[in-house]
Amino acid sequence: MSDYGRRIVVDLEFESAVRETSRLLREEGLKIIARIDVRDHFRRDLSHDFRRYLLIEAWSSKLAVDALRHNLEVGPILPITVAIYELADGETAVVAKEPLAPYASNAGWRQDLPELAAMADEEAERVARVLAALKQWSDRAPFIVPAA
């Protein structure tokens, strides 16, 4: 785990990694609520070329409503954020930040809000399963995920 989240490198072409990551998130019951094409924004806003880089935000609606019932200020840290970007050698990096990440490792927070801590743990397990499944695809490479 890096300072930014869990990171893996997969031997999948960028678009295949994006499709497979999106599919796996949905299979885990997570809803994709935003897709940000960083490269496109840099081109339009700065006339700057950049590698393919996509941010996906996903969440569990159940976690969101339960967490907000406990504390209305947790909204900004509810989504799971996944960064997918191409590497120079044709591989793709996937970095995932889990929901409630700033608090998940804080013992005091876990003691004071055990319900939220349990929800954060459940979501962390979902993220771990997505990354493990992506890594399995990579172990079978070369593989191109068919378009949905």
N, C-alpha and C positions, 0 to 999 in steps of 0.2 A: 504494500500500500504506500503510495506516495503522499506528499502533503496535500495533494488535491483529490485523492480518491484511489480506488482500486484501478490498476492499469495492467492491461495485457496487450500483447502484440499478436495478431493473427495473420496467417498466411492466406488472406482473402483479399481480393480486389476491393477497393473502396466502396463502390456501389453495392457489391454483394454483402459486405460487412454491414452497411447501413440497413439493407433489407432484412438481413438475418437478425440484427440487433432489434429492429422494430418489431419483427415477428415474435421474437422471444420475450420482449417486454409485454406484448399483448397476451401471449400465452400465460404469463405470470399474473394476469389480471390487472395490469397497469395500463392506464390510458395515456396516450401521447397527447400532451396539451400544447406543445410548441416544438417547432423545428426551425432552427436558425441556420441559414447557409452563410457561414462566416466569410467564405471566399467571395460570394456574390455581394455581400455588404461592403467588403473592402473595395471591390471593383467599382461599385456604384458611388460609394461615398468618398473614396480616396483615389480612385483610378489606380489602384495598387493591385498587382497580381499576387496571389497567395496560393498555397497548396489547397487541395480540397479538404475542407474542415467543416463539420456539421455538429451543431449542438442539438440534442434531443432532450426535452423535458417531459417527464412522465410522472404520474402519481396514481395512488390508490384513492379513489373518492372516499372510501370508507375511512382510511387513515386521515384524510384531510378533514372530514367533518368531525371525527372523534378528537383529533388534535386541537382543532379550533374551538371545540366545546370546552377543552381544558384551558386553553390559553390563546386568545385572539392574536397575539403577537408572533406566533410561530409561522404564520403564512409564508414569509419569504424563504423559509428553510424547509418547506414541505416537499417540493418536487425533487425527484431523482434527476440529476443532470448527467447526461452521457455526452462526452466529446468523442467524436470519431474523426480521425484524420489520417491522411495518407503519409507513408514514409517513403524515403527515396528508393528503397529496394523493392517496392511493389507490395510490401506488407502494409497492414493498417493497424494503427493503435486505437484502443478503446479505453477510455478513462471514465469511471463512473463514481459520482458523488452521491451518497445515499441521503435520504431525507433525514432531517433532524441531526445531521452529522456534527454540527458544532457542539451538541449536547450529549450525543450518544456515549462518549467515553468519559463523561464527567460523573464521578461517583455521587457527588452531592445531588445533582440533577436526577440521577437514577433513583436515589433514595426518596427524594421529595415528590417525584412524579413517576411512580412505577408503571402506571398504565401507559404513559407516553413512551417510557423506556422499552416496554414490551412491544409496542407498535413499531418503534424504531428497529428493534431486533428482527421483527418479522419482515420488515421491508429490506433490511440488510441481507437476510437470507434469500429474498427474491433476487436481489442484485447479484449475489454470489452464484445463484443458479443460472442466471443469464450469462454471466461471464464464463462459467464452467462449460455451458453448452457451446458458446462461441469458440472456446479453446478446443473443444472436441472437433468442431468443423475444421479448425485449423490443422489438427492432427491428421485429418483425412485429405488435406490439400494435395494437388490443386483441385479446387471445387468452386464452381460459379453457381451461386444461388439463383434459381430461375426467377424471372420477374413475376410479381404477383398479379 
